[in-house]
């Protein structure tokens, strides 16, 4: 993978356990493709992420239980990456920053929440994820990249595990490719 000459400064938004973020942080620690500035969550951030950041990313600001995003938080950020952030991002953030989102389905077909369940109900043949630019309209932004694979289960928990594995395998590379473009 080509290295960035002027490393981008990235802030992350999360809501859940952060397994994708932890995978991204581990890959970036090895590859040094970008600088991590801030990790922000509207919930508590997992002990795994906090421990990893404290050990390997000592200058990263961690902010938990944030009910509203404020522009000043991102003062030293080039790109904001929403990785499982389950809140609407404020317009003032969207218009002032390059904001991208990891969406857990193939857009534009399955916008919003509970995408895997809806795919199974509709007997879809494929699943995947989409990296897209964030706009004021929910999951409407320009697609940056996606990864699609065949559904081979009718079990929702099985599909969720396979989906998470697919994200863990490909999200970092697709994100770095975006940074290089």
Secondary structure, DSSP 8 states (H G I E B T S, - for coil): ----SS--EEEEEE-S--HHHHHHHHHHHHH--SEEEEEEESS---HHHHHHHHHH-TT-EEE-S-SS--GGGGTT-SEEEEES--S---HHHHHHSEEEEEESS-TTTS-SS-HHHHHHHTT-SEEEEEEEE--SSTT-S-EEEEEEEE-----HHHHHHHHHHHHHHHHHHHHHHHHH-
